[in-house]
Amino acid sequence: MTGAIRTSCAFVLLITPAVLAFFSGGYFAGPRLVAGAAVWLLALVGFWVASDPLPRQRSSWIALLGIFALTALVGLSITWAPLRSVAQSDFQRLLLYLGAFLAAVTLLRGRTGLRFAEMVLALGSLTVTIYALSARMFPGFVDETASASAAGRLEQPLTYWNASGMLACVGLILCLRIGADSTRRSWLRLAAVAASVPLGLGVYLTFSRGALLGVAVGAILLIVFSRDRIQLRVLLVGIGGGVVVSAAAALLPAVRTLQGSSAVREREGLALFAAVIIVMVIATILARWWVTRPNRGPLSAPRALAAGLLAVMLIGFAAVAAGDGSSQGQPRFGADSRRLTSLESNRYSYWKIAGRMFYDKPLIGDGSGSFRVVWRQERKIADPALDAHSLYFETGAELGIAGLVALGLFIFGVAWAGRITLRERGAESVGALAALGALAVHAGLDWDWEMPALALVALLLAGAVVAANEEVSGGASSAS
C-alpha cells in the first residue's frame, strides 16, 4: 500500500512541469501558487511514507543546504529589494522549487526512482512538444495563440520560444538515453527513438540557438558518461531523424513562419506530418536493426569527448557574449534559419550591467528582482529586458557572494551525488546527468529559472539523482 501511494505521488510530482507548461509555463502567480501548494503536500506525503526520509549522505545535505539558503536569502532580500512585489514573486518561485526538490528526494527513492523520473519527464516533454507542433501540422483543427514577439517561432504553450526549445531538448536527451538503455524493454526503447524525431523538430522550430547548444552538450555527455557504442548509434539515428524532418520543415514556409493562407498552411502541415511519420518509422526500423549489432566494448575516447564538450561550452558562451544586438536594440529574430548562424545578441549588455551591480554591492547585492530596475536606469539599447538572461550573472548581481555560494552549494551537492551514482549505478543515471548538464549550460544563457515548467524539470532530475545516491549507501526502503 505504501509503495502504491509513493508511486502515485511520484507520478503526480513528475507531471507537474508538463501541466504547468499549459499555463504559460507557470510564469504567473496563480498557477505557480497552486503548484507550490501541491508539491509541498507531496513532500509531506513523501516524508510520511519513507521509512528514513532524512538524507544520510553529505552530498545530499550540501545540496539541501544550498537550495534552502538560496530560498531564505531571496526571502530576506524582500526587505531591501527596490521592488518588493517582484522579490515576493521570486520568493514564491523558490518555495515551489524547494518543495519540489524535497518531494523528489523522498518520493523517488528505491532502485527504480531515477528510471521512473527519466521516463515520465521525457513523456511530459514529448506531450508538450507534440501539442505545440500540432498547430503547425493541423492548423484547421488546433488553434494556438501566436504572439508578435515570437514572430513565428514555436512558443506555445509556454509562451517563450527559448524555453520551449530547451524543454524539447531535455526530452530529446532523455529519449536518446532510454533508446540506448539495454535494461529497458525493447518496445520502450524503440518508442523513445521514434519520439526523438518530433522532439528534434520541436527544437528546430523554436530557432533557439541555446537549445541547439543544449542538444550538443547533452549528446556529448551521453557519450562521455555511458562510453557505449549503442548509445552512439542511437544518437546518430535519433538526431539524424530530427535533422531530416527539420530540413523538410525549412522547405515549408507556411509551417515554419505561421504565415500564408489557411489552405496553404493546411497543405504544408499535412506534408510535414507525413514526413514526421515516415521518418519515425524509418528511425524505428533502423534502430531495431542497428542496436542489436555486436557491441565491441566501450568507447575508448571519453576524455577527448569531454574536451570537446568543454570546447562547445566555451565557444557557445563566447559567441553569445561577443555578439552585438541590432541597431534597434534587438538581435535577429523570427522563424529565420539564418538566426541559427547569427551571433547577434544583447546578452553582453545584460551581463555587463549585472557585473557592475555585483562590483557595487558584492556581499548581498541589491535584492532579488533588482536587475530590471538597474537595467532600465543604465541601459544603452532599447531593450525592455526584465532579467540578466543568466542564472549565474543574475544571482551574483542581485544576491552577491552570498547568493552565489548558496547556488554553488546546491550545484556542487547534486554534482557530487551524481558522480557517486554514476560510479555505483552506471547506466541508470546517464540520462539524468546529461540532461542536467545541458540545463546547467543553458541556464547560464537565458532566464530558465523564472520559467517553472522548465526549471522544475531540472529540480526533479536533481532530486532523483540525490535520491538515487541515498540508495547507493544502502539502508533505504526500495520503491515498488
N, C-alpha and C positions, 0 to 999 in steps of 0.2 A: 504493500500500500504506500509506504513512504517513497519507494522508488518510483511509483507511478506519479505521485504528487510532484516529485522533483523533476521528472522528465517533462511533465506537462508545463510546469512553471518555467523550466529552461526553454521550452519551445516558445512560449509567450514572450519571454525576455528577448530571444533571438530574432523574433519577427518584428520587434518594436521599431528598429530603423526603417524597415520597409513600409510599415504602417505610417510612420512619421513622414516618409517621403511624399505621401499623398496629401500632406497638409503643409505644403511649401517647405518641406524638409525639416519641419519643426522649428523654423526660424523665429516664428512669432510666439508670443507669450502663452496664449490659450492652449494649443496642442502640447507645448513644452511642459506646462504645469501638469497637465493630465498625465503625460508620460512620466514625469518626475514622481508623481504620487504612485503610479503603477510600479515603477522599478523599485521604489523603497518598500512597497508592500511585498514584492517578490524577494527582495533582500531579507526581509523579516522571515518569510517562509523558508528561505534558504538556511538561515541561522537556526530555525526551529527543526528542520528535518535532518540537518547534518549532525552526525554524532560528535564531530570535532570541528566546529565551524571556524575557529580562530586559526590562522596560518601558523606554521611552525618554522618555516624557512626564513632566513634573514633577507633573502631577495624579495620575498613576498612582503615582509614588513617594511622594507625600504620603499617598495612601490606604493604601498598603502600610505605610508608617511608622506610621500611626495604628493600624491593627489589630494590627501586631506589637508596638507599645508597650503597647497595652491588654492584650494577651495576657501579655507579660512582666511587667507591673505586677500583674496578677491572680496570676501565679505567685509573684512575690516577696512578695505580701501574705500568703501562707500562713504566713510566719514571724511575723507579728504579728496575724493574724486570731484572733478568740476561739474559732472553731470550725474547726480545721484541716481536718477531713473535708469540710466544706461548701466551704471555699476550694479544696480539691483538686478537688472536683467541678466547680466553676466554671472552674478552670484547664483541666480536660479538655474542657469545653464550648468554651472559647475556642480550644484547639488544633484542635478539629473545625472551627470557623468559619474560622480562619486557613488551614487546609489546603484547605477548600472554596473560599475566595476565590482562593488561589493556583492551584488547579486550573482554576477558571473563567477566570482571566486568561490561562492558557496554552492551554487546550483550545478556548476559544470565539473564537479569532482568525478572521480571514477575513471576507469580505463577507456571509456568511450566519450567523455565530455568534450574533448578537443575535436574529435572527429565529427561529433554531432554539431558542434558550433560551426565548423567549416562547411558542412553540408547545408544547414539551414540559412546561414548568411549568404552563401552562394545562390541559393534558391530565391532569397529575398531580392538580391541584386538583379537576378535574371527577370523576376516578375516586374520590377520597376522599369527595367530597360525595355522589355517587350511592350509594356504599356506605352512607353514613350515612342517606340518605333511604330506601334500600331496606327498612330495618327498619320504617319508618313505612308504606310502601306495601304491603309483603308480609310482615306480621308472622308469618304461618304458615310462611314459608319461610326468612326471615332473622331470626336471633335475636341481638340485641346486648345487652350489659350496660348497665344504666341505673343510674347512681349516684344516691344520695339527694340529694346536693348539687346535682345538675343540675336536679332537680325537673321532669323532662320536657323540658328544653331539649336541642336537638341537640348532642351532645358527642362521640360516637364517630366514629372510633376514637381520636381524640386524647385523649379523656377530659376536655377542658376546652372549654366552650361558646364562650367568647370567642375562643379560638384557632381553633376550628372555623369560627366566623363570619368571622374575618379571612382564613383560608385560602380560603374560598369567595369572599370579597370580592376577593382578588387574582386568583383565576381569572376572576371576572366582568369585572374591568377589562381583563385581557389578552384575553379573548374579545371584548369590545366593541371593542378596538383591532384585532384580527385581522379582525373583521367589516367594518371600515371601510377596511382596507388594500387599495387598488386594485392593488397589485403582487402580491397573492397570488391563487391560483386561486379561481375563483368557488365551487366546491363547498366549499372550506375556509372561505371567508368565511361562507357560509350555515350550515355546520355550527357555526361559532363563535357565530352569532346564536342558533341553536337551543339551544346549550349554556348560553347566558346565562340561560335560563329556570329550569332546575333549580338553577343556581348562585345566582340571586336568591332562590329558595325556601330554599336552604340558609342564606343569610344571615338570612332572617327567622326561621326555626325555631330559631335559636340565641338569639333575643331579646337579641342583643348590641348595645347602643347604640353601642359603639365601632366595631363592624363597619359599622353603618349610616353612621356618620360617615366611615369609610374609603371607603365607596362614594361618598358625596357629594364627598369630596376628590378621589378618583380620577377621577370623572366630569368634574369641573371642570377638572382638569389635562389630561385628554384633549382637551378643547375648547381650552384655553389653548395647549397645545403644538402641536396639529395645525392649528387655525384652519380646520377643514374642515367644510363643511355636511353632507357624507356622514357624518362622524363623529357629528354631532349627530343625524342621522336614525337611525343605528344605536343610539345611546344611548336614544333615545325608544322604539324597538322593543324592544330587549333588556331595559331596565329596566322598561318598561311590561309586558312579558310576565311578568317576575318579580313585579311588583306584583299582577297578576291572579291568578296561582296562589297567591300568599301570602294574598290575600283569600279564596280558596277554602279554604286550609288553616285560616284563622282560624275558618271556619264548621264545622270538623270537629274537635270537642274530643278525640275519642279519638286522632286523629293528632297533634294539637298537644301534648297532655299525656301521651301514652302510657298513659292510663287508660281503663278500660272493659273489657267482656268481650272474649274473643277474636273472637267473631262480629262485634261492633260494630267493633272495630279493623280486621278484615279488610275489612269492607264499606266503611268510610270510607277505608281505604288504597287500595282499588281505585278509589274515586271520585276521590281525589287523583291517582292515576296517570293516569286517563283525562283529567283536567283538564290535567295537565302535557303529555301527548302532544298534545292538541288545541291548546293554546296554542303549543307548539313548532312545530307545522305552520303555524299562522296567522302566527306571527312570521317563519318562513322565507319564506312566500309574500309577506308584506308587505315584508320586507327585499329580496327579489329584485326586487320592483316598484319600491320607493321609492329604493333606492340607485342605480338606473340612470337616475333622473331627472336632468336637466341640473344641473350643479354651477355655480352662478352666482358663482364666485370665492370667495375666502377670507372667513371671518367678519371683521367689522370692529371687534369689541369685545373683543379678548383682554385688554386692561388692566382693563376692567370686570369680566370674569370672574375675573381674578387678584385683584382687590379682593374679589370675592365669596368666593373661596377663603380669603383671609385672614380674612374675617368668619366663615366657617363654622368655621375652626380656632379662632379666639378664643372664639366662642360655645361650642363644644364643650368646650374646656378650662375655661372659666368655669363652665359648667353642672355639670361633673363635680366641680370643686373646691368649688363653693358648696353642693352638695347635702349633706344630712345623712343619716346612716345611721338605721336604725330603732332603737327602744328596745332591741331585742335585740342590737344591735351589727352587724346585717346589713341591707343595703338590700333593697328589694322583690325577690324572686327567683321563679324558676319560669317556666313557659311561659304567661305572662300578658301580653297585648298592652299592658296599662296600664303595664308596665315600660318600654316604649319612650318613654313620655311622662313618666316619673318622673325626678326629679333626685336621688333618694336614692343616696348613695354614701359609702363610708368612705375614699375616696382622699385627701380633705383631711387626715384624721387621719394617714394614712401619710406624706403629703408634709410635714406639719408636723414629725413626728419625724425624717424624713430631712433636712430643713432644719436642725434643731437639731444633728444629727450633723455636718453639714458645717461649721456655725459652730464647733463644739467642736474639730474637727480638720480644718482646711481644706486642708492640703497633700496628705496621702496617705490620709486617712480612717482608719477603724478596721479596714480589711481586707475582702476580699471575703467576702460572706455574713454580715457583722456586723449588718445591719439587723434580721434576725429576733431577734437577742439583745436589742438595744436596744428593739425594739418590745415584746417580752414584759415588759421591765422598766418601761416608761413608758406603755404603752397605757392608755386610759381606757374602752375598749369591749371587749366580749367577742368579739374577732375574732382567730382564730389565724393571722394573715397571716404569710407567710414572705418576702414581697417588698414593695418600696415601690410596686409597680404603676406604675412609670415607669422606663424605662431611664435617663433623664437624671437624675432625682432620686436613684435608687439609685446610679448611678455617682458622683455628687457626694458622697453620704453615705458610701459605702464606700471610695472611692479618691481623694476630694478633687479638688483642682485638677488634679493630675497625670492622674487618670483622665478628667476632663472634657476636658482638652487632647488626650489621645490619641483619645478618641471624636470630638472635634470635627475633628481632622485627617483621620480616616477619612471622616467625612461630607462635609467640605469637598472632599477629593480626588475622591470619587465625584461630587459635585455639579459640580465644575469639569469633570471628564471628560464628564459628561452634557451640560453646556452646549455644549461643543465638538462633541460627537457630534450633538446636536440641530441645531446650526447647519450642520454639514457633511453629515450623512446624513439629516436631516429625519425623515420618517415612520417610518424604521426604529426609532428609539429612543423614540418617543412612548409606546408601551405600557409599556415597562420603567420609564421615568421616572415615569409616572403611578402605576404600582403602587408604586414606591419611595417616592413622596410620601405615598401613603396609609399605607404601612407605617411610615414615619417618624413620622407623626402618631399612629398607634395605639400605637407603641412608647412614646410619652410618657404613655399612659393604662393600660398593662397590662404583664404580665410576659412579653411575647413573646420576649425574649432568652433565657429559660430553657426555651423550647419549640423544640428544634431543627427540628422539621418545619415550623415557620413561619419561624423566624429564618434557616434555610438558604435559603429562597426569596429573602429579601432579600439575603443574601450572594451568591447565584448571579446574581441580576439585577444587583447592583452590579459583580460581576466581569465580567459580559457587557458592561456599559456601558464599563468600563475597557478591556477587550479591544477593543471597537469603536473607542474613542478612539485606541488604538495603530494601528489600521488607517487611521485618518484621516490620520495623519502619513506613511503610506506606508512601504514597505520591508519589511513583514512578509509572510510567505507566505500565500497565500489558502487558505482551507479548501475542501475538496471540496464 
